[in-house]
Amino acid sequence: MKLFLIAGEPSGDRLGAALMAGLKTLQPGITFTGVGGALMEAEGLTSLFPMEELSVMGLAEVIPKYRALKARIAQTAAEVTRQHPDALITIDSPDFCLRVAKIVRAANPGQRTIHYVAPSVWAWRPGRAKKMAPLIDHVLALLPFEPPYMRAAGMTCDFTGHPVTAEPIASAEQAAAFRVANGIAPDAPLILALPGSRRGEVSRLGPIFGAALVQVIAQKPTARIVIPTVRGVAALVHDIVKAWPGNPLVVETPDEKRAAFAAANVALAASGTVSLELAANRLPMVIAYDFNWLSRQIILRMVRVDTATLVNLVTDTRTVPEFIGAACTPANITPAVLDMLHPGPKREAQAAAMADCMVALGQGGEPPGLRAARSVLAHIPKVTP
């Protein structure tokens, strides 16, 4: 069996890698081609081009790279059509992936297509599901309330859980070793800063996070700051945090990241999948995010929910403080971070919500990557998992 997978950003790379591992368990001899990052490459995928080229978000950010992205869409679609795999599996990044699927479907109407990560039609642009239906046969949903939206639009859909629930978490011993190795005292407040995984996000949020942390360190002078990052933006992160307080430490390897998550006391993070990683580690968090000015004007007028944080959405609580758009300012962020550094009712409520969120996303059951693999194989004709 041969599958063509496409992921366009680090969160999709993690999903794709977990799915590939599950597929290899259930279908020995399976082969993969497509577009992916380091994690998918480690599972056996040879990427057509660096995945980081696709890690662009926001209308204004896409425009300067439109021609390059259009060329990659055409190249990818041509390769799928040439290979005619048993299934094309697109992973999130709908602006890129669904354009590829449209070209592929036009060239080969019988091509089986599966999309991993349901579009958040419950949050904004509800018409996306209907536009997606002619291009996609089956959807793998990460959130338990998403399948009805997809089925109503005409696609089959399975809730497969979120891979974050099965990802390894560092032990208390590894967390303590991380502090020792990096000269961080056991009682020093340790703050994680996660300004995103895309260059545009890091460039936009980095100065805001840095300004907020200046104020935090003024009140917590013994605090240290650790910035976990990814390959595609590591150099930019190193450059931006030079001006930050708290003797900032940038970590890039998976082991260091896991240890940092376990060792930290609080996190300041961009909105996105990272909030679920923090929840899996029961790490108190504050979420902040802003767009390019043009993107903000358009996107925020289309939003249909009052929170962008997945922990809040999954648990139907609002325990994670968030500052989105015009609210994403150091003046708002600083007191929230300080608040979450101290034990009390707010931290307790957030901890309970994080635990509930992980259960709702499948923690304690079969690994989501394996569940997703079963769903994929069940929806490819003449294949039995």
Secondary structure, DSSP 4 states (H G I P E B T S, - for coil): -EEEEEE-SHHHHHHHHHHHHHHHHHSTT-EEEEE--HHHHHTT-EESS-GGGG---SHHHHGGGHHHHHHHHHHHHHHHHHH--SEEEEES-HHHHHHHHHHHHHH-TT--EEEES---TTTB-TTHHHHHTTT-SEEEESSTT-HHHHHHTT-EEEE---GGGGS----HHHHHHHHHHTT--TTS-EEEEE--SSHHHHHHHHHHHHHHHHHHHHH-TT-EEEEE--GGGHHHHHHHGGG-SS--EEE-SHHHHHHHHHH-SEEEE-SSTHHHHHHHTT--EEEEE---HHHHHHHTTTB-SS---HHHHHHT---S-EEEGGG-SHHHHHHHHHHHHS-SHHHHHHHHHHHHHHHHTTTTSS-HHHHHHHHHHHTSTT---
